[in-house]
Amino acid sequence: MTGQPTVLLVEDEPAQREALAYNLRAEGFALLLAETGAEAELIIAETPPDIILLDWMLPELSGIELCRRLKMRPETRAIPVVMISARGEEVDRVRGLETGADDYVVKPYSIVELMARVRVQLRRVRPASAGMVLEHGDLRLDGETHRVHRAGVELHLGPTEFRLLATLMERPGRVFTREALLDRVWGRDIYVETRTVDVHVGRLRKALSEAGAGDPIRTVRGSGYALG
């Protein structure tokens, strides 16, 4: 599995926030918390999460307006947003979805159902973390069995190299900065120097080359790394 998927929970009601935070941590998610839409907007700009649980009714900046802004920006458009609201009328659901929310959950809700909906959205953006099989060119990575093949040859990767490859394969062509790779592969709470990323990319390249094919990892000078 890749590093823990990160959930940004935006909820201004303390009891709701604490209950949800407890359950999200119990499910193994890394967690970011915000009480207002404005606070959430700052967090997203500094530390983009994998998914956002967003309450509709928030002080300063409403959840519906924050969702609209996020879906208009290319850099945040792909982050799944699950809107949580006490407004259960069909017109409200339609408005939430038309604003760009990827799912809409009405309060009171079942925690079990909400966690299932979160996992459904994460399968789109972090498929390896959900145990799915990823394929790119002659590479095949099985997130459940933790096995990697290239051109039919099984490769033997260390845990860090496996998570690194899974991250790159989840978004082929996307350039990941070293800082972004540190967050996804090592975790946000662990301090590791960015130079460590270069060392492990070198090890991954060596392992991939053992299959006799070319190097599929592209170095983008001054930025980071990409697959293909």
C-alpha positions as protocol buffer text, in pm:
chain_id: "A"
residue {
  index: 1
  type: MET
  ca { x: 0 y: 0 z: 0 }
}
residue {
  index: 2
  type: THR
  ca { x: 112 y: 352 z: -66 }
}
residue {
  index: 3
  type: GLY
  ca { x: 135 y: 606 z: 214 }
}
residue {
  index: 4
  type: GLN
  ca { x: -188 y: 670 z: 402 }
}
residue {
  index: 5
  type: PRO
  ca { x: -448 y: 856 z: 194 }
}
residue {
  index: 6
  type: THR
  ca { x: -506 y: 1201 z: 344 }
}
residue {
  index: 7
  type: VAL
  ca { x: -857 y: 1325 z: 421 }
}
residue {
  index: 8
  type: LEU
  ca { x: -932 y: 1692 z: 483 }
}
residue {
  index: 9
  type: LEU
  ca { x: -1233 y: 1715 z: 713 }
}
residue {
  index: 10
  type: VAL
  ca { x: -1404 y: 2055 z: 706 }
}
residue {
  index: 11
  type: GLU
  ca { x: -1664 y: 2072 z: 984 }
}
residue {
  index: 12
  type: ASP
  ca { x: -1738 y: 2356 z: 1226 }
}
residue {
  index: 13
  type: GLU
  ca { x: -1951 y: 2158 z: 1473 }
}
residue {
  index: 14
  type: PRO
  ca { x: -1713 y: 2016 z: 1740 }
}
residue {
  index: 15
  type: ALA
  ca { x: -1905 y: 1697 z: 1825 }
}
residue {
  index: 16
  type: GLN
  ca { x: -1948 y: 1605 z: 1456 }
}
residue {
  index: 17
  type: ARG
  ca { x: -1584 y: 1686 z: 1384 }
}
residue {
  index: 18
  type: GLU
  ca { x: -1452 y: 1478 z: 1673 }
}
residue {
  index: 19
  type: ALA
  ca { x: -1669 y: 1176 z: 1590 }
}
residue {
  index: 20
  type: LEU
  ca { x: -1575 y: 1182 z: 1223 }
}
residue {
  index: 21
  type: ALA
  ca { x: -1207 y: 1238 z: 1300 }
}
residue {
  index: 22
  type: TYR
  ca { x: -1206 y: 938 z: 1533 }
}
residue {
  index: 23
  type: ASN
  ca { x: -1361 y: 711 z: 1270 }
}
residue {
  index: 24
  type: LEU
  ca { x: -1137 y: 834 z: 989 }
}
residue {
  index: 25
  type: ARG
  ca { x: -825 y: 768 z: 1196 }
}
residue {
  index: 26
  type: ALA
  ca { x: -962 y: 425 z: 1290 }
}
residue {
  index: 27
  type: GLU
  ca { x: -995 y: 349 z: 918 }
}
residue {
  index: 28
  type: GLY
  ca { x: -625 y: 427 z: 873 }
}
residue {
  index: 29
  type: PHE
  ca { x: -651 y: 767 z: 704 }
}
residue {
  index: 30
  type: ALA
  ca { x: -414 y: 1056 z: 766 }
}
residue {
  index: 31
  type: LEU
  ca { x: -621 y: 1354 z: 870 }
}
residue {
  index: 32
  type: LEU
  ca { x: -625 y: 1731 z: 820 }
}
residue {
  index: 33
  type: LEU
  ca { x: -886 y: 1938 z: 1005 }
}
residue {
  index: 34
  type: ALA
  ca { x: -1047 y: 2274 z: 932 }
}
residue {
  index: 35
  type: GLU
  ca { x: -1335 y: 2455 z: 1103 }
}
residue {
  index: 36
  type: THR
  ca { x: -1407 y: 2714 z: 834 }
}
residue {
  index: 37
  type: GLY
  ca { x: -1408 y: 2731 z: 458 }
}
residue {
  index: 38
  type: ALA
  ca { x: -1135 y: 2996 z: 461 }
}
residue {
  index: 39
  type: GLU
  ca { x: -912 y: 2779 z: 682 }
}
residue {
  index: 40
  type: ALA
  ca { x: -972 y: 2482 z: 452 }
}
residue {
  index: 41
  type: GLU
  ca { x: -878 y: 2688 z: 147 }
}
residue {
  index: 42
  type: LEU
  ca { x: -541 y: 2773 z: 304 }
}
residue {
  index: 43
  type: ILE
  ca { x: -474 y: 2411 z: 400 }
}
residue {
  index: 44
  type: ILE
  ca { x: -556 y: 2288 z: 49 }
}
residue {
  index: 45
  type: ALA
  ca { x: -318 y: 2544 z: -104 }
}
residue {
  index: 46
  type: GLU
  ca { x: -33 y: 2434 z: 124 }
}
residue {
  index: 47
  type: THR
  ca { x: -103 y: 2061 z: 160 }
}
residue {
  index: 48
  type: PRO
  ca { x: -343 y: 1923 z: -104 }
}
residue {
  index: 49
  type: PRO
  ca { x: -534 y: 1625 z: 42 }
}
residue {
  index: 50
  type: ASP
  ca { x: -643 y: 1313 z: -145 }
}
residue {
  index: 51
  type: ILE
  ca { x: -1010 y: 1373 z: -62 }
}
residue {
  index: 52
  type: ILE
  ca { x: -1221 y: 1640 z: 112 }
}
residue {
  index: 53
  type: LEU
  ca { x: -1519 y: 1585 z: 342 }
}
residue {
  index: 54
  type: LEU
  ca { x: -1693 y: 1920 z: 328 }
}
residue {
  index: 55
  type: ASP
  ca { x: -1982 y: 2049 z: 537 }
}
residue {
  index: 56
  type: TRP
  ca { x: -2220 y: 2274 z: 343 }
}
residue {
  index: 57
  type: MET
  ca { x: -2292 y: 2523 z: 623 }
}
residue {
  index: 58
  type: LEU
  ca { x: -1965 y: 2684 z: 732 }
}
residue {
  index: 59
  type: PRO
  ca { x: -1876 y: 3028 z: 871 }
}
residue {
  index: 60
  type: GLU
  ca { x: -1693 y: 3284 z: 653 }
}
residue {
  index: 61
  type: LEU
  ca { x: -1694 y: 3076 z: 336 }
}
residue {
  index: 62
  type: SER
  ca { x: -1967 y: 2820 z: 272 }
}
residue {
  index: 63
  type: GLY
  ca { x: -1886 y: 2464 z: 170 }
}
residue {
  index: 64
  type: ILE
  ca { x: -2079 y: 2505 z: -154 }
}
residue {
  index: 65
  type: GLU
  ca { x: -1874 y: 2812 z: -250 }
}
residue {
  index: 66
  type: LEU
  ca { x: -1546 y: 2644 z: -153 }
}
residue {
  index: 67
  type: CYS
  ca { x: -1640 y: 2343 z: -366 }
}
residue {
  index: 68
  type: ARG
  ca { x: -1717 y: 2571 z: -659 }
}
residue {
  index: 69
  type: ARG
  ca { x: -1376 y: 2741 z: -629 }
}
residue {
  index: 70
  type: LEU
  ca { x: -1188 y: 2412 z: -602 }
}
residue {
  index: 71
  type: LYS
  ca { x: -1354 y: 2266 z: -911 }
}
residue {
  index: 72
  type: MET
  ca { x: -1273 y: 2579 z: -1113 }
}
residue {
  index: 73
  type: ARG
  ca { x: -899 y: 2556 z: -1042 }
}
residue {
  index: 74
  type: PRO
  ca { x: -694 y: 2311 z: -1252 }
}
residue {
  index: 75
  type: GLU
  ca { x: -464 y: 2228 z: -959 }
}
residue {
  index: 76
  type: THR
  ca { x: -753 y: 2121 z: -729 }
}
residue {
  index: 77
  type: ARG
  ca { x: -1019 y: 2011 z: -976 }
}
residue {
  index: 78
  type: ALA
  ca { x: -934 y: 1642 z: -947 }
}
residue {
  index: 79
  type: ILE
  ca { x: -956 y: 1625 z: -566 }
}
residue {
  index: 80
  type: PRO
  ca { x: -1277 y: 1437 z: -478 }
}
residue {
  index: 81
  type: VAL
  ca { x: -1522 y: 1635 z: -264 }
}
residue {
  index: 82
  type: VAL
  ca { x: -1785 y: 1458 z: -55 }
}
residue {
  index: 83
  type: MET
  ca { x: -2041 y: 1718 z: 55 }
}
residue {
  index: 84
  type: ILE
  ca { x: -2202 y: 1662 z: 396 }
}
residue {
  index: 85
  type: SER
  ca { x: -2522 y: 1853 z: 464 }
}
residue {
  index: 86
  type: ALA
  ca { x: -2838 y: 1859 z: 673 }
}
residue {
  index: 87
  type: ARG
  ca { x: -3012 y: 1983 z: 357 }
}
residue {
  index: 88
  type: GLY
  ca { x: -3168 y: 1668 z: 216 }
}
residue {
  index: 89
  type: GLU
  ca { x: -3413 y: 1806 z: -38 }
}
residue {
  index: 90
  type: GLU
  ca { x: -3362 y: 1698 z: -398 }
}
residue {
  index: 91
  type: VAL
  ca { x: -3298 y: 2056 z: -508 }
}
residue {
  index: 92
  type: ASP
  ca { x: -3014 y: 2083 z: -255 }
}
residue {
  index: 93
  type: ARG
  ca { x: -2857 y: 1754 z: -363 }
}
residue {
  index: 94
  type: VAL
  ca { x: -2875 y: 1863 z: -726 }
}
residue {
  index: 95
  type: ARG
  ca { x: -2720 y: 2200 z: -643 }
}
residue {
  index: 96
  type: GLY
  ca { x: -2435 y: 2035 z: -452 }
}
residue {
  index: 97
  type: LEU
  ca { x: -2359 y: 1792 z: -733 }
}
residue {
  index: 98
  type: GLU
  ca { x: -2389 y: 2058 z: -1002 }
}
residue {
  index: 99
  type: THR
  ca { x: -2142 y: 2274 z: -810 }
}
residue {
  index: 100
  type: GLY
  ca { x: -1891 y: 1993 z: -852 }
}
residue {
  index: 101
  type: ALA
  ca { x: -1926 y: 1771 z: -546 }
}
residue {
  index: 102
  type: ASP
  ca { x: -1840 y: 1411 z: -631 }
}
residue {
  index: 103
  type: ASP
  ca { x: -2085 y: 1274 z: -373 }
}
residue {
  index: 104
  type: TYR
  ca { x: -2351 y: 1414 z: -139 }
}
residue {
  index: 105
  type: VAL
  ca { x: -2429 y: 1272 z: 207 }
}
residue {
  index: 106
  type: VAL
  ca { x: -2724 y: 1390 z: 417 }
}
residue {
  index: 107
  type: LYS
  ca { x: -2709 y: 1426 z: 796 }
}
residue {
  index: 108
  type: PRO
  ca { x: -2774 y: 1221 z: 1000 }
}
residue {
  index: 109
  type: TYR
  ca { x: -2573 y: 959 z: 816 }
}
residue {
  index: 110
  type: SER
  ca { x: -2433 y: 614 z: 880 }
}
residue {
  index: 111
  type: ILE
  ca { x: -2059 y: 620 z: 956 }
}
residue {
  index: 112
  type: VAL
  ca { x: -2021 y: 285 z: 783 }
}
residue {
  index: 113
  type: GLU
  ca { x: -2187 y: 417 z: 467 }
}
residue {
  index: 114
  type: LEU
  ca { x: -1982 y: 737 z: 474 }
}
residue {
  index: 115
  type: MET
  ca { x: -1654 y: 545 z: 504 }
}
residue {
  index: 116
  type: ALA
  ca { x: -1762 y: 326 z: 211 }
}
residue {
  index: 117
  type: ARG
  ca { x: -1832 y: 637 z: 2 }
}
residue {
  index: 118
  type: VAL
  ca { x: -1490 y: 778 z: 93 }
}
residue {
  index: 119
  type: ARG
  ca { x: -1322 y: 455 z: -19 }
}
residue {
  index: 120
  type: VAL
  ca { x: -1516 y: 460 z: -349 }
}
residue {
  index: 121
  type: GLN
  ca { x: -1385 y: 809 z: -426 }
}
residue {
  index: 122
  type: LEU
  ca { x: -1030 y: 717 z: -320 }
}
residue {
  index: 123
  type: ARG
  ca { x: -1028 y: 422 z: -559 }
}
residue {
  index: 124
  type: ARG
  ca { x: -1042 y: 676 z: -841 }
}
residue {
  index: 125
  type: VAL
  ca { x: -747 y: 885 z: -723 }
}
residue {
  index: 126
  type: ARG
  ca { x: -540 y: 636 z: -518 }
}
residue {
  index: 127
  type: PRO
  ca { x: -618 y: 297 z: -677 }
}
residue {
  index: 128
  type: ALA
  ca { x: -305 y: 124 z: -547 }
}
residue {
  index: 129
  type: SER
  ca { x: -398 y: 209 z: -189 }
}
residue {
  index: 130
  type: ALA
  ca { x: -728 y: 27 z: -250 }
}
residue {
  index: 131
  type: GLY
  ca { x: -547 y: -290 z: -361 }
}
residue {
  index: 132
  type: MET
  ca { x: -622 y: -247 z: -730 }
}
residue {
  index: 133
  type: VAL
  ca { x: -403 y: -355 z: -1022 }
}
residue {
  index: 134
  type: LEU
  ca { x: -225 y: -74 z: -1210 }
}
residue {
  index: 135
  type: GLU
  ca { x: -83 y: -111 z: -1560 }
}
residue {
  index: 136
  type: HIS
  ca { x: 131 y: 128 z: -1761 }
}
residue {
  index: 137
  type: GLY
  ca { x: 319 y: 18 z: -2071 }
}
residue {
  index: 138
  type: ASP
  ca { x: 493 y: -308 z: -1982 }
}
residue {
  index: 139
  type: LEU
  ca { x: 458 y: -245 z: -1607 }
}
residue {
  index: 140
  type: ARG
  ca { x: 199 y: -421 z: -1393 }
}
residue {
  index: 141
  type: LEU
  ca { x: 160 y: -351 z: -1021 }
}
residue {
  index: 142
  type: ASP
  ca { x: -78 y: -545 z: -798 }
}
residue {
  index: 143
  type: GLY
  ca { x: -168 y: -334 z: -495 }
}
residue {
  index: 144
  type: GLU
  ca { x: -314 y: -632 z: -307 }
}
residue {
  index: 145
  type: THR
  ca { x: -36 y: -889 z: -348 }
}
residue {
  index: 146
  type: HIS
  ca { x: 243 y: -624 z: -367 }
}
residue {
  index: 147
  type: ARG
  ca { x: 390 y: -785 z: -677 }
}
residue {
  index: 148
  type: VAL
  ca { x: 535 y: -595 z: -971 }
}
residue {
  index: 149
  type: HIS
  ca { x: 605 y: -731 z: -1320 }
}
residue {
  index: 150
  type: ARG
  ca { x: 777 y: -570 z: -1614 }
}
residue {
  index: 151
  type: ALA
  ca { x: 742 y: -734 z: -1954 }
}
residue {
  index: 152
  type: GLY
  ca { x: 629 y: -1046 z: -1769 }
}
residue {
  index: 153
  type: VAL
  ca { x: 934 y: -1055 z: -1543 }
}
residue {
  index: 154
  type: GLU
  ca { x: 869 y: -1024 z: -1170 }
}
residue {
  index: 155
  type: LEU
  ca { x: 1067 y: -748 z: -1002 }
}
residue {
  index: 156
  type: HIS
  ca { x: 1177 y: -755 z: -641 }
}
residue {
  index: 157
  type: LEU
  ca { x: 1124 y: -413 z: -488 }
}
residue {
  index: 158
  type: GLY
  ca { x: 1171 y: -294 z: -133 }
}
residue {
  index: 159
  type: PRO
  ca { x: 862 y: -150 z: 43 }
}
residue {
  index: 160
  type: THR
  ca { x: 964 y: 211 z: -23 }
}
residue {
  index: 161
  type: GLU
  ca { x: 1040 y: 149 z: -391 }
}
residue {
  index: 162
  type: PHE
  ca { x: 704 y: -28 z: -425 }
}
residue {
  index: 163
  type: ARG
  ca { x: 515 y: 269 z: -277 }
}
residue {
  index: 164
  type: LEU
  ca { x: 716 y: 508 z: -494 }
}
residue {
  index: 165
  type: LEU
  ca { x: 633 y: 316 z: -812 }
}
residue {
  index: 166
  type: ALA
  ca { x: 265 y: 288 z: -711 }
}
residue {
  index: 167
  type: THR
  ca { x: 246 y: 665 z: -664 }
}
residue {
  index: 168
  type: LEU
  ca { x: 398 y: 732 z: -1006 }
}
residue {
  index: 169
  type: MET
  ca { x: 175 y: 471 z: -1173 }
}
residue {
  index: 170
  type: GLU
  ca { x: -141 y: 620 z: -1022 }
}
residue {
  index: 171
  type: ARG
  ca { x: -82 y: 939 z: -1222 }
}
residue {
  index: 172
  type: PRO
  ca { x: 129 y: 856 z: -1532 }
}
residue {
  index: 173
  type: GLY
  ca { x: 274 y: 1170 z: -1687 }
}
residue {
  index: 174
  type: ARG
  ca { x: 218 y: 1384 z: -1379 }
}
residue {
  index: 175
  type: VAL
  ca { x: 532 y: 1549 z: -1244 }
}
residue {
  index: 176
  type: PHE
  ca { x: 562 y: 1486 z: -869 }
}
residue {
  index: 177
  type: THR
  ca { x: 786 y: 1720 z: -675 }
}
residue {
  index: 178
  type: ARG
  ca { x: 1018 y: 1563 z: -420 }
}
residue {
  index: 179
  type: GLU
  ca { x: 805 y: 1716 z: -143 }
}
residue {
  index: 180
  type: ALA
  ca { x: 488 y: 1561 z: -288 }
}
residue {
  index: 181
  type: LEU
  ca { x: 658 y: 1220 z: -308 }
}
residue {
  index: 182
  type: LEU
  ca { x: 777 y: 1253 z: 52 }
}
residue {
  index: 183
  type: ASP
  ca { x: 418 y: 1318 z: 163 }
}
residue {
  index: 184
  type: ARG
  ca { x: 270 y: 1029 z: -33 }
}
residue {
  index: 185
  type: VAL
  ca { x: 542 y: 767 z: 10 }
}
residue {
  index: 186
  type: TRP
  ca { x: 687 y: 839 z: 355 }
}
residue {
  index: 187
  type: GLY
  ca { x: 392 y: 1023 z: 513 }
}
residue {
  index: 188
  type: ARG
  ca { x: 334 y: 1382 z: 622 }
}
residue {
  index: 189
  type: ASP
  ca { x: 434 y: 1321 z: 983 }
}
residue {
  index: 190
  type: ILE
  ca { x: 778 y: 1177 z: 909 }
}
residue {
  index: 191
  type: TYR
  ca { x: 1078 y: 1402 z: 853 }
}
residue {
  index: 192
  type: VAL
  ca { x: 1294 y: 1280 z: 566 }
}
residue {
  index: 193
  type: GLU
  ca { x: 1533 y: 1490 z: 360 }
}
residue {
  index: 194
  type: THR
  ca { x: 1434 y: 1545 z: -2 }
}
residue {
  index: 195
  type: ARG
  ca { x: 1767 y: 1392 z: -108 }
}
residue {
  index: 196
  type: THR
  ca { x: 1627 y: 1060 z: 17 }
}
residue {
  index: 197
  type: VAL
  ca { x: 1376 y: 1068 z: -269 }
}
residue {
  index: 198
  type: ASP
  ca { x: 1660 y: 1079 z: -524 }
}
residue {
  index: 199
  type: VAL
  ca { x: 1828 y: 780 z: -360 }
}
residue {
  index: 200
  type: HIS
  ca { x: 1514 y: 567 z: -374 }
}
residue {
  index: 201
  type: VAL
  ca { x: 1430 y: 675 z: -728 }
}
residue {
  index: 202
  type: GLY
  ca { x: 1779 y: 557 z: -822 }
}
residue {
  index: 203
  type: ARG
  ca { x: 1713 y: 218 z: -659 }
}
residue {
  index: 204
  type: LEU
  ca { x: 1377 y: 192 z: -834 }
}
residue {
  index: 205
  type: ARG
  ca { x: 1533 y: 274 z: -1171 }
}
residue {
  index: 206
  type: LYS
  ca { x: 1795 y: 3 z: -1118 }
}
residue {
  index: 207
  type: ALA
  ca { x: 1528 y: -255 z: -1032 }
}
residue {
  index: 208
  type: LEU
  ca { x: 1315 y: -159 z: -1333 }
}
residue {
  index: 209
  type: SER
  ca { x: 1618 y: -185 z: -1563 }
}
residue {
  index: 210
  type: GLU
  ca { x: 1681 y: -543 z: -1450 }
}
residue {
  index: 211
  type: ALA
  ca { x: 1398 y: -649 z: -1679 }
}
residue {
  index: 212
  type: GLY
  ca { x: 1611 y: -535 z: -1971 }
}
residue {
  index: 213
  type: ALA
  ca { x: 1391 y: -246 z: -2082 }
}
residue {
  index: 214
  type: GLY
  ca { x: 1456 y: 127 z: -2083 }
}
residue {
  index: 215
  type: ASP
  ca { x: 1413 y: 366 z: -1792 }
}
residue {
  index: 216
  type: PRO
  ca { x: 1044 y: 470 z: -1772 }
}
residue {
  index: 217
  type: ILE
  ca { x: 1102 y: 737 z: -1506 }
}
residue {
  index: 218
  type: ARG
  ca { x: 1155 y: 1090 z: -1634 }
}
residue {
  index: 219
  type: THR
  ca { x: 1353 y: 1347 z: -1437 }
}
residue {
  index: 220
  type: VAL
  ca { x: 1216 y: 1698 z: -1473 }
}
residue {
  index: 221
  type: ARG
  ca { x: 1497 y: 1934 z: -1386 }
}
residue {
  index: 222
  type: GLY
  ca { x: 1407 y: 2170 z: -1104 }
}
residue {
  index: 223
  type: SER
  ca { x: 1072 y: 1997 z: -1048 }
}
residue {
  index: 224
  type: GLY
  ca { x: 1079 y: 1626 z: -974 }
}
residue {
  index: 225
  type: TYR
  ca { x: 992 y: 1296 z: -1136 }
}
residue {
  index: 226
  type: ALA
  ca { x: 725 y: 1151 z: -1363 }
}
residue {
  index: 227
  type: LEU
  ca { x: 642 y: 813 z: -1512 }
}
residue {
  index: 228
  type: GLY
  ca { x: 661 y: 831 z: -1888 }
}
